[in-house]
Amino acid sequence: MPPSRTPPQSPTTLEFQERDRFDLDYGTNTTTPLAKSGFPDLPNLAHGKPYMASWTSEIQQSFRLLTSSLGPRMPLYSFVDIGCGKGKVPIVWRLSCEASGIRQRIVGLDYVASFIDIAQQNHRKVFGNDGEFIAADATDFRYETLGNGLIAYLYNPFDNVILDKVLRQLRRIPCVVIYNIPTHADCLPAHGFELIHQRRGINQNQETKIFSNHRRPASEASMPRL
Ligand SMILES: C[S@@+](CC[C@H](N)C(=O)[O-])C[C@H]1O[C@@H](n2cnc3c(N)ncnc32)[C@H](O)[C@@H]1O
């Protein structure tokens, strides 16, 4: 699949298309960022990043890439957004699944309980039910309970200390990691993850690296390997 590019547009137009427009289209509440000063006191707060929503087209591009590379195996994988905030990524992922006729378990987890409430409300607005959102610290969650094949999505949620702890768990499961704004991508190879795709645009929100810790499926041979 050739790398897709967002056509050149002003930063304001891009921000509108990639964040505000989603809420306008679906009546959700995902766009407004939240600084950590607005978070409750949590044990790993010093290691975490503030809330900000992923860009819509970045989520969709990763979905298309994995759908084409995993083919009929896609529904065998569960999807988890680690640090899901207000739930935009699981919602966009489910919309993409529905549009492609794919049934997949889709989960979001975040250590800020009020984000989980908002994520459920957002999911209810779009799909009429709460979805599967879990209030938990990323280092406490037992990822193997999601099944024996995982697509883990990270939008720069935390520093290398937490990422290292999370990867210690993920490495035990056949896992694909989608890492948007991949600040600590150098942590992944040490845990047995191989870079299988990368792309970047003019904005930092358009940089994504995708890693896998298991043998590439046959159809994945067509994935760009940069
Ligand atoms: C940049 S936001 C990403 C939000 C969402 N994934 C998206 O792309 O729209 C990072 C999120 O990670 C969460 N987070 C940070 N550290 C965490 C941890 N240790 N456990 C669970 N969630 C965490 C924050 O609360 C925040 O909502």
The ligand as a MOL file (V3000), in Angstrom:
LIG
                    3D

  0  0  0     0  0            999 V3000
M  V30 BEGIN CTAB
M  V30 COUNTS 27 29 0 0 0
M  V30 BEGIN ATOM
M  V30 1 C -2.3680 11.5510 24.3690 0
M  V30 2 S -3.7740 10.8530 25.2140 0 CHG=1
M  V30 3 C -4.3500 9.6880 24.0200 0
M  V30 4 C -5.8610 9.4900 24.0290 0
M  V30 5 C -6.3940 8.4690 23.0140 0
M  V30 6 N -5.6090 7.2680 22.9680 0
M  V30 7 C -6.4610 9.0310 21.6240 0
M  V30 8 O -5.5540 8.7170 20.8480 0
M  V30 9 O -7.3840 9.7890 21.2920 0 CHG=-1
M  V30 10 C -2.9410 9.8340 26.4280 0
M  V30 11 C -3.8690 9.1400 27.4050 0
M  V30 12 O -3.1210 8.1620 28.1250 0
M  V30 13 C -3.6380 8.0700 29.4280 0
M  V30 14 N -2.6050 7.4550 30.2870 0
M  V30 15 C -1.3870 7.9580 30.5910 0
M  V30 16 N -0.7200 7.1360 31.4210 0
M  V30 17 C -1.5350 6.0670 31.6470 0
M  V30 18 C -1.4100 4.8780 32.4210 0
M  V30 19 N -0.3030 4.6130 33.1550 0
M  V30 20 N -2.4320 4.0050 32.4190 0
M  V30 21 C -3.5630 4.2510 31.6990 0
M  V30 22 N -3.7470 5.3770 30.9710 0
M  V30 23 C -2.7330 6.2770 30.9290 0
M  V30 24 C -3.9870 9.5180 29.7810 0
M  V30 25 O -4.9410 9.5860 30.8270 0
M  V30 26 C -4.5110 10.0410 28.4520 0
M  V30 27 O -5.9120 9.9210 28.3750 0
M  V30 END ATOM
M  V30 BEGIN BOND
M  V30 1 1 1 2
M  V30 2 1 2 3
M  V30 3 1 2 10
M  V30 4 1 3 4
M  V30 5 1 4 5
M  V30 6 1 5 6
M  V30 7 1 5 7
M  V30 8 2 7 8
M  V30 9 1 7 9
M  V30 10 1 10 11
M  V30 11 1 11 12
M  V30 12 1 11 26
M  V30 13 1 12 13
M  V30 14 1 13 14
M  V30 15 1 13 24
M  V30 16 1 14 15
M  V30 17 1 14 23
M  V30 18 2 15 16
M  V30 19 1 16 17
M  V30 20 1 17 18
M  V30 21 2 17 23
M  V30 22 1 18 19
M  V30 23 2 18 20
M  V30 24 1 20 21
M  V30 25 2 21 22
M  V30 26 1 22 23
M  V30 27 1 24 25
M  V30 28 1 24 26
M  V30 29 1 26 27
M  V30 END BOND
M  V30 END CTAB
M  END
